[in-house]
Amino acid sequence: MSPSVARKSFLLILLVSVPCALYPFWVTFTLYQGVANKADSISFDSASYYLLLASVFWPMALLECCGRNPDLKCIASICSRVRRHAGAIIMGWFVACLIFGTIGMWVAPVLLEGRGYTACENANSISRVSKGESLIFVLGSCTDMVEK
């Protein structure tokens, strides 16, 4: 693969990673909005927080930019530090994303159950690919959801 094709492919992957990595923040925002508005039901997929892992491409892009010998003296010192600690930066970012994904997967249901919501199976969302649970949190009990 030529360097220009590789660079364009990496840029495309980087652009796709931005909405993927921001999606868990949107999920969290909609959960809080649903709780604040006392919605009757709130859908929740625990695996969506692991989309934060797409942001691992961001420090890789920083490393790729720093590898191009910047012309400005102020950026050169930062880039030399970034290149020196490249492995630690990427592994640290990866581990941090795993930790935040796991925390989000555990905290959101606890928050919802603490506000009076009950976790019910989402029969419309059965996935053989995702290991996460797709739940619907209902204000009250699961039998209230069946009656509606």
Secondary structure, 3 states (H helix, E strand, C coil): CCHHHHHHHHHHHHHHHHHHHHHHHHHHHHHHHHHHCCCCEEEEEHHHHHHHHHHHHHHHHHHHHHCCCCCCHHHHHHHHHHHHCHHHHHHHHHHHHHHHHHHHHHHHHHHHHHCCEEEEECCCCCCCCCCCCEEEEEECCHHHHHHC
